[in-house]
Amino acid sequence: MRPSLHQLEVFIAVARDGGVRAAAERLARSQSAASMALAELEARLGQPLFDRAGKRLVLNANGRRLLPRAIALLDHAAEVESAFADELAAPLRLAASLTIGNHLLPPIIARWRAEHSAAYVQLRIGNTRDVADAVLHFDVEAGFVEGSVQHEDLRLRTWMRDRMVVCASPRHPLAGRRAGVAALASADWIVREPGSGTRETVDQLLLKAIGWPRPAMELGSSEAVRLAVMAGAGISCLSRHTVTEALAAGTLVELKCAIKPPTRDLSIVTHRDRRLSPGVQRFVAFCSAGTGGHP
């Protein structure tokens, strides 16, 4: 007898959550029913799919081989269902790093929904590492990132270019004059946390230019960095999308400095073994065509 979609659904949930109990909660099923479905699947395949590591279930080689195929089967089943309904009514499960998720995608999604009123979007926001992990573990179909992503199972393509800005409070001693390398090296820098695409870009810039002194602060979002800089706690290098309004209002100023702020690629990341749903394919094309974004 062939594995059922229900069994594959339980298998995927256990792989994501690392245990039967959490998977049952995710699927709104009893723990015993989930355990039975997983046991039946392993019996039908004639192979165990997980190894036990303490209290967690970890995919073994058989499970890792099955996971992308199981997800593809469920995706195809969803496509069959959507063929008899509005294909855009299925949720678009996406993730974005913070600058993109907070500043770029919301107006794009609004324009998308203005054209497709039945569309429903689920957007996770985290740093670049979080987004890559969500795509890698099939929690979302596509991610939008600011930093580099290097994994053999992930595919990365450039979406648009972004310019970085070295900025400070207008009350900062470096505001209004040209800041040389020595002044920049001795300044208090406020930066994002490791794993952030913005942090990666800033590290590369400052390592080349000033040897990258230890930062004065590491904060978990660009918004927190922006507010700390506005308060006069130090200087930073942020995406122009993060600081445009503050620069226009005069609460931040762009520093004239001896180092040239970089540009970087904003990218779309997908899993090599996953076929995107029709809705996500169309949304990605909408973004890539520049309908929602700006180069």
N, C-alpha and C positions, 0 to 999 in steps of 0.2 A: 504494500500500500504506500502511496506517495505521501510525503509530508504535507500537512495542511497549512493554509495561510495563518491560521490561529497559532499553530506551533511555531512557525517562523516568526510571527510577531512577538511571541513570548521569548524566543531565543534572542532576538535583536534587543529587546528590553533588558534581558539579563546581561547581555554583553555591554550595554551602555551603563547600567547601574551597578554591576558587579555583584548582584545577589538576587535571589528569587523574590525575597520579600519586597525589596524596593521596586523590582520589575512589576510585581503584582499590583502595588500601589499606583504605579504609573499607568497601568492598563485598567485599573478599577476592577480587578478580579481577586478572588481569594488566593491566598498563598498556596493552598493545596492544589487548586486548579492549575496554577502556573507551574508548580513542581511536576504535576502529572503530564502537562503538555510538553515540558522540556524532556522528561524521561521518555515519553513516547517518541519524540523526535530522535533522540539519540538511539533508541532501540531500532527505529526504522532505518536509520542510516548505518547502524551497526558500528558506530564509532562514538567515543566520548568527545564532547565539544569544549569542555572546560577543565582546567586544573584548579584545585583548591589552594589558595594562598591565605592561610589564616581563616578569617571569616568571609573572605571574598572569593568569588568565582572569576577566574581569569581565562580568557580564550586561549586554547592550545592551538597547535598548527591546523587541526581539522576545523576548529571554530573560525580561525582567521581566514581560512579558505572559503568557508561557507558564508561569512558575514556579508561581503559585497553582493553575492549572488542572492541571498535572502532579501536584502534591501531592494535589489533590482526587481525581484518577483513582486514584492509588495507595491513598489512604484508602478509596475505594469498593471497590477490589479486596480490601482487607483486611476490609472489612465483609462482602463476599460470602463470604470464607473463614470469618469468624467466625460466620456464620449457620449453619454446619454444625458448629460447635464452641461452647465456652463463650466468649461475647463478652468476658467479663472476664479471660480468660486472656491476651489481648493486652496487652503492656506499656503502662502508663500513663506517658507521657513528660511530666514536669512540671518546672518550675523554681520556685524560691522565693528571695526575698531573705533575708538571714542571720537576722534575728530570727524570721521566720516559719519558715524552714527548720530552724533549730536548736531552736526552742522550741515552736512551735504545731503544725506538720504531723506530726512523728513520732508523737505519741500518736493523732492523727486517723487516720493511715495504719494504725497498729496496730489500731484499732477497725474500720476498713474491712476489713482482712484477716481479722479475727475473724469478720466476716459473709460475706466472699467469699474463701475460702481459696485459690482458684485465681488470685487477682489478683497481678500482679507490677508493682511501682512502680519507676520510674527517676526519681530526684529530683536535679536539679542545684541547687546552692546558690551564690549570688553576690550582688552588690549589685543594687539596683533596675535600674540601667542594664544590667547583664549579663542579667538576666531578660528585660527588654524586648527586648534584641537577640536572645535565644534564641527568643522567640516570633515576632519579626519575620522571622527567617531560617528559620522552620519547623523548628528543631531540637527544639522541644518543642511540645506542643499547647496548654498553658495555663500561666500563671505566676501566682504569688502575690507581691504587692509591697507595700512600705510607703510608697513615694514616689509622686509624680505621674508619669504617663507620657503624653506628648503626641506622637502620631504618627497621621497620617491613616489608616494601615492597621491600627491597633490599637484594640481595644474594651476599655474599662475599666469594671468595675462594682464597687460597694462590697460588701465581704464582711463586715467587722465593724469596730468601733471599738477603738482602743487608746489608753490613757492613758500619757503620758510622766512620768518622775520625775526631778527634780533631786536628785542623790545625791552623797555624799562618804564618806570613811572616818570612822568615829567619832572618830578622832584628829585630824581636820582642824580648823583654827581656826574654821571656820564651823559646825561641828556643834554642835547644842544651843542655838543662838541664831538670832534672825531675821537673815537676811542681806539688807541693803539693796542698792539699785542700785549704789552706789559699791563696796561690797565684792564684789559679783558681777562688776563690770567689771574689777576688779583681780585677780581670782582666776585661777589657771591652769586653763584648760578643756581637757579631753581629748575629742576628737571623732572621729567616723568620717571616712572618706575621701570626697572629692567623688564623686558618683554614687550615694551611699548614700541611701536614704529617710530614715533616722534623721538623717543630716547635713542633709538638706534641711529637715526639721522644726526642728532645732535652729538652723540659720541664720536661718530666718524668725522664730523666737522671740527670739533674742538681738539681731538687727538692730533689731527694734522696741523692745526693752527697754533695751539697754545699748550699742547701737552696734556690737556684735560685735567685741571686740578679737581680735587674732591668736591662734589657739589655741596652747597649749603643745605639744600632741601631736596628730597625725593617725594613727589606727590603722585597720587593714584589717578589723576585725571588732568586733562589740559585746562579744564575750567578752574580747578584748584590752583594750578600753576599761574594762570592768568590773574586770578584774584590776589595771589600772594605778590606777584610783580606789581600790580596796581597799588598794593598797600606799601610798596617801597622796600620789600624784603630782599630784593635782588633783581637780577636780569635773567632773561631766558630767550630761547629760540623756539618759536611756535609756528604752526601753520597759519598762513594768512587768513584762512577761513575762521580760525579761532579768535583772531584779534581785530578783524575788520571794523566791527562796530566800536570797539574801544579806541582804536586809532582815530576814527572819525569823530568820536566824542571828546578826544583829547585826554582821556584817562590813561592812555598808554602812548608812548612815542616810539617810532622806529629809530634805532641807534645808527648813527653813521660810524662805521667801524672798519678796522683794518682787515677783517675777514669777510669774505663774501658769503651771505646766507645761501644755502644750497636749494636746489629744486629736487624733487623726488617724485617717484611714480606712485600713484594710488592704483591698486590692482584688485582684480576679482579672482578669488581662489575657489576651485571646485575639486571634487574627488575624481581621480582618473577612472575609478570603477563604478561611478554612479552616472546614470543617465538622468539629466535634469527633467523635471516635470514640464509639461507645456507652458504652464503659467510662469514658472521661474525662467524658462528659456526666453519667453517674450519680455519679461521684466529686465533681464540682463541685456537683451538687445535694445530695449528702450533706453537704458542707461548708457550703453556703449555708443548708441547713435547720437548721443548728446542731446536727446529730447528733454531729459530732466536735468542733466548736469551741465557744467560749463568747463571748457578746456583750460 
